[in-house]
Amino acid sequence: MLIILLAALLAACSPSLKLQSSQTEATDTVTVTEQVRDTVVVLERDQSMLRALLECDSVGQVQMRRLMEYQAGNRLKPPDIEVRDNVLTATAQADSMAIYLTLKDRIERHTSTRKEFQVVEVNRLNTWQRTWMRIGQVSAMSLILFGVYKTRKLLKI
């Protein structure tokens, strides 16, 4: 009888932690930040060139004898040259340039988080524990019935 009682007590002390399930929750977050700023556009300098041979005639008036070389720029045409009353006038026109730029910097930050949940069952009774609980319930019920029977028998006498 003592051996059975010790075996029952040792079986009752066995751990009953069992992993039932695990869940994973993932969240991905995208944070977009826009920053508006002004900027300066730097244009390279531009030039044009004209080279001509000027001579004085017999009356003392300056005349352009021949055009030796001219070169146009990217935005600037070669100058217009006029000689009038011994005065050389060279005019060159460039298109007006007004560049206004507004830039938007867009920064995206990706963040991902993962959470893992594990559901663990604790205090789950094993077979030995359930068996001894049933034996205890039957014993308690039989003691109650025995007590009721004895009290009825005593009251009838």
MILUM-686861 format. One record per residue: x, y, z of N, C-alpha, C, O in turn. Coordinates in nm, 3 decimals, always signed. Example, Ala and Ser with C-alpha at 12.3 -4.5 7.8 and 13.67 -1.06 7.14 Angstrom:
% residues 2
      n.X      n.Y      n.Z     ca.X     ca.Y     ca.Z      c.X      c.Y      c.Z      o.X      o.Y      o.Z
   +1.319   -0.569   +0.780   +1.230   -0.450   +0.780   +1.320   -0.330   +0.780   +1.424   -0.332   +0.846
   +1.285   -0.225   +0.708   +1.367   -0.106   +0.714   +1.290   +0.003   +0.787   +1.341   +0.114   +0.804
END
This chain:
% residues 157
      n.X      n.Y      n.Z     ca.X     ca.Y     ca.Z      c.X      c.Y      c.Z      o.X      o.Y      o.Z
   +0.081   -0.118   +0.000   +0.000   +0.000   +0.000   +0.087   +0.127   +0.000   +0.055   +0.226   -0.066
   +0.198   +0.122   +0.075   +0.290   +0.235   +0.083   +0.357   +0.261   -0.052   +0.378   +0.377   -0.088
   +0.391   +0.159   -0.127   +0.454   +0.173   -0.259   +0.357   +0.239   -0.357   +0.398   +0.324   -0.436
   +0.230   +0.202   -0.352   +0.129   +0.262   -0.442   +0.111   +0.409   -0.407   +0.098   +0.493   -0.497
   +0.110   +0.441   -0.278   +0.095   +0.580   -0.237   +0.214   +0.665   -0.281   +0.194   +0.777   -0.327
   +0.337   +0.614   -0.269   +0.455   +0.687   -0.314   +0.455   +0.706   -0.466   +0.492   +0.813   -0.515
   +0.415   +0.603   -0.541   +0.408   +0.615   -0.688   +0.306   +0.720   -0.728   +0.330   +0.795   -0.823
   +0.194   +0.726   -0.658   +0.091   +0.826   -0.689   +0.140   +0.966   -0.659   +0.114   +1.059   -0.735
   +0.212   +0.984   -0.547   +0.265   +1.115   -0.511   +0.372   +1.161   -0.610   +0.376   +1.279   -0.645
   +0.460   +1.071   -0.654   +0.562   +1.107   -0.752   +0.501   +1.142   -0.887   +0.550   +1.232   -0.956
   +0.397   +1.073   -0.926   +0.331   +1.103   -1.053   +0.259   +1.236   -1.045   +0.247   +1.306   -1.146
   +0.211   +1.273   -0.928   +0.140   +1.400   -0.912   +0.235   +1.519   -0.921   +0.192   +1.629   -0.952
   +0.363   +1.498   -0.894   +0.460   +1.608   -0.896   +0.524   +1.630   -1.033   +0.609   +1.718   -1.047
   +0.487   +1.554   -1.131   +0.550   +1.569   -1.263   +0.503   +1.699   -1.328   +0.386   +1.735   -1.316
   +0.594   +1.772   -1.396   +0.554   +1.898   -1.461   +0.465   +1.870   -1.582   +0.478   +1.769   -1.650
   +0.375   +1.965   -1.604   +0.282   +1.945   -1.716   +0.278   +2.069   -1.805   +0.171   +2.110   -1.849
   +0.394   +2.130   -1.833   +0.401   +2.246   -1.921   +0.409   +2.197   -2.065   +0.505   +2.131   -2.104
   +0.309   +2.230   -2.142   +0.309   +2.190   -2.282   +0.283   +2.313   -2.368   +0.194   +2.393   -2.337
   +0.361   +2.328   -2.476   +0.344   +2.439   -2.568   +0.230   +2.407   -2.663   +0.235   +2.309   -2.737
   +0.128   +2.491   -2.660   +0.012   +2.464   -2.744   +0.029   +2.527   -2.883   +0.013   +2.458   -2.983
   +0.061   +2.655   -2.889   +0.075   +2.719   -3.019   +0.160   +2.845   -3.005   +0.179   +2.897   -2.895
   +0.210   +2.891   -3.118   +0.283   +3.018   -3.120   +0.230   +3.100   -3.236   +0.198   +3.048   -3.343
   +0.222   +3.231   -3.213   +0.171   +3.323   -3.314   +0.275   +3.432   -3.337   +0.346   +3.473   -3.246
   +0.282   +3.477   -3.462   +0.375   +3.584   -3.498   +0.294   +3.699   -3.556   +0.213   +3.681   -3.646
   +0.319   +3.818   -3.502   +0.252   +3.937   -3.551   +0.357   +4.031   -3.607   +0.452   +4.069   -3.538
   +0.341   +4.068   -3.733   +0.439   +4.156   -3.799   +0.370   +4.284   -3.843   +0.259   +4.281   -3.898
   +0.435   +4.396   -3.818   +0.384   +4.526   -3.864   +0.495   +4.597   -3.939   +0.607   +4.611   -3.890
   +0.461   +4.643   -4.057   +0.554   +4.721   -4.139   +0.501   +4.864   -4.147   +0.385   +4.886   -4.180
   +0.587   +4.960   -4.116   +0.548   +5.100   -4.114   +0.637   +5.178   -4.211   +0.759   +5.162   -4.212
   +0.573   +5.263   -4.292   +0.647   +5.350   -4.383   +0.617   +5.494   -4.342   +0.502   +5.538   -4.344
   +0.723   +5.568   -4.305   +0.709   +5.707   -4.266   +0.767   +5.793   -4.378   +0.885   +5.780   -4.413
   +0.684   +5.881   -4.433   +0.726   +5.967   -4.544   +0.737   +6.110   -4.492   +0.642   +6.163   -4.436
   +0.853   +6.171   -4.512   +0.878   +6.309   -4.471   +0.914   +6.389   -4.595   +1.003   +6.351   -4.670
   +0.843   +6.501   -4.616   +0.873   +6.588   -4.730   +0.923   +6.721   -4.677   +0.864   +6.780   -4.586
   +1.033   +6.769   -4.735   +1.090   +6.896   -4.695   +1.101   +6.983   -4.819   +1.161   +6.943   -4.919
   +1.044   +7.103   -4.814   +1.046   +7.196   -4.928   +1.158   +7.297   -4.904   +1.168   +7.355   -4.796
   +1.241   +7.317   -5.007   +1.350   +7.414   -4.994   +1.374   +7.481   -5.128   +1.343   +7.425   -5.234
   +1.430   +7.601   -5.123   +1.466   +7.675   -5.244   +1.612   +7.647   -5.276   +1.692   +7.614   -5.188
   +1.644   +7.660   -5.403   +1.782   +7.634   -5.443   +1.824   +7.737   -5.547   +1.741   +7.804   -5.608
   +1.955   +7.749   -5.565   +2.013   +7.842   -5.661   +2.072   +7.761   -5.775   +2.145   +7.665   -5.754
   +2.039   +7.803   -5.897   +2.096   +7.739   -6.015   +2.208   +7.828   -6.068   +2.184   +7.944   -6.101
   +2.326   +7.775   -6.075   +2.442   +7.851   -6.123   +2.460   +7.819   -6.271   +2.475   +7.703   -6.309
   +2.460   +7.924   -6.354   +2.482   +7.908   -6.498   +2.625   +7.950   -6.529   +2.677   +8.047   -6.475
   +2.686   +7.875   -6.616   +2.822   +7.911   -6.656   +2.819   +8.042   -6.733   +2.719   +8.077   -6.795
   +2.932   +8.115   -6.728   +2.937   +8.241   -6.801   +2.939   +8.212   -6.951   +2.985   +8.107   -6.996
   +2.889   +8.305   -7.025   +2.878   +8.288   -7.170   +2.942   +8.409   -7.237   +2.935   +8.520   -7.185
   +3.004   +8.386   -7.350   +3.066   +8.497   -7.423   +3.057   +8.471   -7.573   +3.046   +8.358   -7.619
   +3.063   +8.580   -7.645   +3.073   +8.571   -7.791   +3.186   +8.665   -7.833   +3.227   +8.753   -7.757
   +3.236   +8.645   -7.955   +3.353   +8.720   -7.995   +3.341   +8.757   -8.143   +3.286   +8.683   -8.225
   +3.394   +8.876   -8.174   +3.400   +8.922   -8.312   +3.533   +8.995   -8.331   +3.569   +9.082   -8.251
   +3.605   +8.959   -8.435   +3.732   +9.023   -8.463   +3.728   +9.073   -8.607   +3.698   +8.998   -8.701
   +3.758   +9.203   -8.623   +3.751   +9.263   -8.757   +3.870   +9.357   -8.778   +3.932   +9.405   -8.683
   +3.898   +9.380   -8.904   +4.008   +9.470   -8.940   +3.946   +9.606   -8.973   +3.861   +9.617   -9.062
   +3.990   +9.709   -8.901   +3.939   +9.846   -8.923   +4.051   +9.930   -8.984   +4.167   +9.921   -8.943
   +4.015  +10.010   -9.082   +4.113  +10.097   -9.147   +4.055  +10.236   -9.165   +3.934  +10.255   -9.170
   +4.143  +10.329   -9.175   +4.100  +10.467   -9.203   +4.112  +10.492   -9.354   +4.211  +10.453   -9.416
   +4.014  +10.556   -9.410   +4.021  +10.588   -9.553   +4.091  +10.723   -9.570   +4.143  +10.780   -9.474
   +4.093  +10.773   -9.691   +4.166  +10.897   -9.721   +4.102  +11.020   -9.658   +4.168  +11.123   -9.641
   +3.974  +11.010   -9.624   +3.905  +11.125   -9.566   +3.922  +11.125   -9.413   +3.892  +11.224   -9.347
   +3.970  +11.012   -9.356   +3.988  +11.003   -9.211   +3.873  +10.932   -9.141   +3.862  +10.935   -9.019
   +3.788  +10.869   -9.221   +3.677  +10.795   -9.162   +3.720  +10.650   -9.139   +3.789  +10.591   -9.221
   +3.678  +10.594   -9.027   +3.710  +10.454   -8.994   +3.610  +10.366   -9.066   +3.490  +10.391   -9.064
   +3.662  +10.261   -9.130   +3.576  +10.164   -9.198   +3.622  +10.024   -9.161   +3.739   +9.999   -9.134
   +3.523   +9.934   -9.161   +3.558   +9.795   -9.133   +3.600   +9.735   -9.266   +3.521   +9.728   -9.360
   +3.722   +9.691   -9.271   +3.777   +9.639   -9.394   +3.734   +9.495   -9.418   +3.683   +9.462   -9.525
   +3.753   +9.412   -9.320   +3.706   +9.274   -9.337   +3.681   +9.212   -9.198   +3.741   +9.251   -9.098
   +3.593   +9.116   -9.199   +3.558   +9.041   -9.078   +3.651   +8.922   -9.070   +3.648   +8.835   -9.158
   +3.733   +8.916   -8.968   +3.835   +8.812   -8.961   +3.782   +8.686   -8.891   +3.809   +8.574   -8.935
   +3.707   +8.704   -8.783   +3.663   +8.586   -8.707   +3.546   +8.626   -8.619   +3.541   +8.737   -8.568
   +3.452   +8.533   -8.602   +3.345   +8.555   -8.503   +3.308   +8.421   -8.442   +3.324   +8.315   -8.502
   +3.256   +8.431   -8.320   +3.220   +8.309   -8.248   +3.097   +8.340   -8.163   +3.094   +8.439   -8.089
   +2.998   +8.254   -8.174   +2.876   +8.271   -8.094   +2.888   +8.188   -7.966   +2.959   +8.087   -7.962
   +2.819   +8.232   -7.862   +2.819   +8.159   -7.735   +2.698   +8.066   -7.729   +2.627   +8.049   -7.828
   +2.676   +8.007   -7.614   +2.561   +7.917   -7.598   +2.429   +7.994   -7.598   +2.333   +7.953   -7.663
   +2.425   +8.105   -7.525   +2.303   +8.186   -7.520   +2.323   +8.324   -7.582   +2.228   +8.402   -7.592
   +2.443   +8.353   -7.622   +2.475   +8.489   -7.668   +2.519   +8.485   -7.815   +2.608   +8.409   -7.853
   +2.455   +8.568   -7.894   +2.490   +8.578   -8.037   +2.612   +8.670   -8.051   +2.644   +8.745   -7.959
   +2.682   +8.663   -8.168   +2.794   +8.756   -8.188   +2.743   +8.901   -8.190   +2.631   +8.927   -8.233
   +2.824   +8.993   -8.143   +2.777   +9.131   -8.134   +2.755   +9.195   -8.273   +2.821   +9.162   -8.371
   +2.658   +9.287   -8.275   +2.636   +9.367   -8.395   +2.731   +9.487   -8.387   +2.738   +9.555   -8.285
   +2.804   +9.512   -8.495   +2.905   +9.619   -8.495   +2.861   +9.727   -8.594   +2.817   +9.699   -8.705
   +2.874   +9.849   -8.548   +2.840   +9.963   -8.634   +2.949  +10.069   -8.615   +2.984  +10.105   -8.502
   +2.999  +10.118   -8.726   +3.099  +10.225   -8.721   +3.032  +10.348   -8.783   +3.000  +10.348   -8.902
   +3.013  +10.451   -8.704   +2.949  +10.573   -8.752   +3.021  +10.693   -8.691   +3.035  +10.701   -8.569
   +3.065  +10.781   -8.772   +3.137  +10.902   -8.729   +3.257  +10.867   -8.641   +3.277  +10.925   -8.534
   +3.336  +10.773   -8.688   +3.456  +10.726   -8.621   +3.431  +10.670   -8.480   +3.519  +10.670   -8.394
   +3.310  +10.624   -8.460   +3.275  +10.564   -8.331   +3.234  +10.419   -8.357   +3.144  +10.393   -8.436
   +3.299  +10.327   -8.290   +3.267  +10.184   -8.303   +3.165  +10.149   -8.194   +3.188  +10.171   -8.075
   +3.053  +10.093   -8.237   +2.950  +10.050   -8.143   +2.929   +9.900   -8.162   +2.894   +9.856   -8.272
   +2.949   +9.824   -8.057   +2.925   +9.679   -8.062   +2.818   +9.647   -7.958   +2.834   +9.678   -7.840
   +2.710   +9.585   -8.003   +2.602   +9.548   -7.911   +2.578   +9.397   -7.920   +2.573   +9.340   -8.028
   +2.563   +9.337   -7.806   +2.530   +9.195   -7.798   +2.416   +9.179   -7.699   +2.415   +9.243   -7.594
   +2.321   +9.096   -7.733   +2.205   +9.078   -7.647   +2.199   +8.933   -7.600   +2.219   +8.839   -7.676
   +2.172   +8.920   -7.475   +2.153   +8.787   -7.416   +2.011   +8.778   -7.365   +1.954   +8.876   -7.318
   +1.954   +8.659   -7.375   +1.819   +8.640   -7.321   +1.824   +8.653   -7.170   +1.920   +8.613   -7.104
   +1.718   +8.709   -7.119   +1.713   +8.721   -6.973   +1.688   +8.583   -6.913   +1.615   +8.501   -6.969
   +1.749   +8.560   -6.800   +1.736   +8.428   -6.738   +1.690   +8.448   -6.594   +1.757   +8.512   -6.513
   +1.577   +8.392   -6.566   +1.527   +8.393   -6.429   +1.486   +8.249   -6.398   +1.389   +8.199   -6.455
   +1.557   +8.186   -6.311   +1.528   +8.047   -6.277   +1.493   +8.041   -6.129   +1.576   +8.069   -6.042
   +1.370   +8.006   -6.104   +1.324   +7.988   -5.967   +1.292   +7.840   -5.948   +1.205   +7.786   -6.015
   +1.361   +7.776   -5.858   +1.338   +7.634   -5.834   +1.301   +7.611   -5.689   +1.361   +7.667   -5.597
   +1.202   +7.529   -5.671   +1.164   +7.482   -5.538   +1.177   +7.332   -5.541   +1.113   +7.264   -5.621
   +1.258   +7.280   -5.453   +1.281   +7.136   -5.449   +1.208   +7.074   -5.331   +1.193   +7.135   -5.225
   +1.162   +6.952   -5.353   +1.102   +6.875   -5.245   +1.190   +6.754   -5.220   +1.213   +6.673   -5.309
   +1.238   +6.744   -5.099   +1.313   +6.625   -5.059   +1.215   +6.530   -4.995   +1.145   +6.566   -4.900
   +1.209   +6.409   -5.046   +1.117   +6.308   -4.993   +1.200   +6.196   -4.930   +1.279   +6.130   -4.997
   +1.179   +6.177   -4.802   +1.255   +6.077   -4.728   +1.156   +5.971   -4.680   +1.058   +6.002   -4.612
   +1.183   +5.847   -4.716   +1.099   +5.735   -4.674   +1.178   +5.650   -4.575   +1.292   +5.612   -4.602
   +1.117   +5.622   -4.463   +1.179   +5.535   -4.363   +1.089   +5.413   -4.346   +0.972   +5.425   -4.312
   +1.147   +5.297   -4.369   +1.075   +5.171   -4.354   +1.113   +5.109   -4.219   +1.230   +5.092   -4.187
   +1.010   +5.077   -4.143   +1.031   +5.015   -4.012   +0.945   +4.890   -4.005   +0.826   +4.894   -4.034
   +1.006   +4.781   -3.966   +0.929   +4.658   -3.950   +0.957   +4.601   -3.812   +1.071   +4.591   -3.768
   +0.848   +4.563   -3.745   +0.859   +4.502   -3.613   +0.788   +4.368   -3.615   +0.683   +4.353   -3.677
   +0.846   +4.274   -3.549   +0.786   +4.141   -3.541   +0.774   +4.103   -3.394   +0.869   +4.115   -3.316
   +0.654   +4.057   -3.357   +0.629   +4.012   -3.221   +0.585   +3.867   -3.227   +0.500   +3.830   -3.308
   +0.645   +3.787   -3.142   +0.612   +3.645   -3.141   +0.549   +3.612   -3.006   +0.608   +3.635   -2.901
   +0.428   +3.558   -3.012   +0.355   +3.519   -2.892   +0.352   +3.368   -2.883   +0.326   +3.299   -2.982
   +0.379   +3.316   -2.765   +0.371   +3.173   -2.743   +0.267   +3.148   -2.634   +0.276   +3.202   -2.523
   +0.170   +3.066   -2.667   +0.066   +3.032   -2.572   +0.109   +2.903   -2.502   +0.129   +2.801   -2.567
   +0.124   +2.910   -2.370   +0.171   +2.796   -2.293   +0.060   +2.755   -2.197   +0.009   +2.837   -2.121
   +0.023   +2.629   -2.202   -0.076   +2.578   -2.107   -0.004   +2.537   -1.981   +0.094   +2.462   -1.985
   -0.051   +2.587   -1.869   +0.007   +2.550   -1.740   -0.100   +2.482   -1.656   -0.220   +2.503   -1.677
   -0.057   +2.404   -1.562   -0.145   +2.333   -1.470   -0.243   +2.241   -1.543   -0.357   +2.225   -1.499
   -0.203   +2.184   -1.646   -0.285   +2.084   -1.713   -0.259   +1.950   -1.643   -0.145   +1.910   -1.624
   -0.365   +1.886   -1.606   -0.352   +1.763   -1.530   -0.317   +1.647   -1.621   -0.370   +1.632   -1.731
   -0.224   +1.565   -1.572   -0.191   +1.446   -1.650   -0.286   +1.331   -1.611   -0.376   +1.351   -1.529
   -0.266   +1.217   -1.667   -0.360   +1.105   -1.647   -0.363   +1.058   -1.502   -0.471   +1.030   -1.449
   -0.248   +1.049   -1.437   -0.243   +1.006   -1.296   -0.320   +1.103   -1.207   -0.395   +1.061   -1.118
   -0.300   +1.231   -1.231   -0.367   +1.330   -1.147   -0.519   +1.324   -1.165   -0.594   +1.332   -1.068
   -0.564   +1.310   -1.289   -0.709   +1.299   -1.312   -0.765   +1.172   -1.247   -0.875   +1.174   -1.192
   -0.690   +1.063   -1.254   -0.735   +0.937   -1.193   -0.751   +0.953   -1.043   -0.852   +0.912   -0.987
   -0.653   +1.012   -0.977   -0.661   +1.029   -0.832   -0.769   +1.129   -0.793   -0.829   +1.118   -0.686
   -0.795   +1.227   -0.879   -0.907   +1.319   -0.850   -1.039   +1.245   -0.856   -1.126   +1.267   -0.772
   -1.057   +1.157   -0.954   -1.181   +1.080   -0.965   -1.197   +0.985   -0.844   -1.305   +0.969   -0.789
   -1.085   +0.925   -0.807   -1.090   +0.836   -0.689   -1.129   +0.916   -0.566   -1.209   +0.870   -0.485
   -1.074   +1.036   -0.550   -1.108   +1.122   -0.437   -1.254   +1.163   -0.440   -1.320   +1.166   -0.336
   -1.308   +1.196   -0.561   -1.448   +1.234   -0.571   -1.539   +1.118   -0.535   -1.638   +1.136   -0.464
   -1.506   +0.997   -0.584   -1.587   +0.879   -0.552   -1.579   +0.849   -0.403   -1.680   +0.816   -0.341
   -1.459   +0.862   -0.344   -1.442   +0.837   -0.200   -1.523   +0.938   -0.118   -1.590   +0.900   -0.022
   -1.517   +1.065   -0.156   -1.593   +1.167   -0.083   -1.742   +1.141   -0.094   -1.815   +1.156   +0.004
   -1.790   +1.102   -0.214   -1.933   +1.075   -0.232   -1.974   +0.954   -0.149   -2.081   +0.952   -0.087
   -1.889   +0.853   -0.149   -1.924   +0.734   -0.071   -1.923   +0.765   +0.078   -2.007   +0.711   +0.151
   -1.831   +0.850   +0.127   -1.832   +0.890   +0.268   -1.957   +0.968   +0.304   -2.015   +0.948   +0.410
   -2.000   +1.056   +0.214   -2.123   +1.133   +0.239   -2.243   +1.039   +0.246   -2.326   +1.049   +0.336
   -2.251   +0.948   +0.150   -2.364   +0.853   +0.150   -2.360   +0.763   +0.273   -2.463   +0.731   +0.332
   -2.239   +0.723   +0.312   -2.226   +0.639   +0.432   -2.269   +0.717   +0.556   -2.335   +0.662   +0.643
   -2.231   +0.844   +0.563   -2.272   +0.928   +0.676   -2.422   +0.947   +0.681   -2.483   +0.941   +0.788
   -2.484   +0.970   +0.564   -2.630   +0.985   +0.558   -2.697   +0.855   +0.603   -2.795   +0.859   +0.677
   -2.647   +0.743   +0.558   -2.704   +0.612   +0.593   -2.695   +0.590   +0.743   -2.791   +0.544   +0.804
   -2.581   +0.621   +0.804   -2.563   +0.600   +0.947   -2.653   +0.693   +1.028   -2.710   +0.652   +1.128
   -2.664   +0.819   +0.986   -2.751   +0.911   +1.059   -2.897   +0.872   +1.050   -2.970   +0.893   +1.146
   -2.943   +0.816   +0.939   -3.082   +0.770   +0.926   -3.103   +0.648   +1.017   -3.207   +0.634   +1.083
   -3.005   +0.563   +1.019   -3.016   +0.442   +1.101   -3.021   +0.481   +1.249   -3.095   +0.420   +1.326
   -2.944   +0.582   +1.291   -2.944   +0.625   +1.429   -3.074   +0.695   +1.466   -3.122   +0.682   +1.579
   -3.132   +0.770   +1.371   -3.254   +0.843   +1.399   -3.375   +0.749   +1.405   -3.471   +0.782   +1.475
   -3.376   +0.637   +1.337   -3.486   +0.541   +1.339   -3.488   +0.463   +1.470   -3.595   +0.418   +1.513
   -3.380   +0.447   +1.531   -3.380   +0.366   +1.653   -3.434   +0.441   +1.768   -3.441   +0.388   +1.879
END
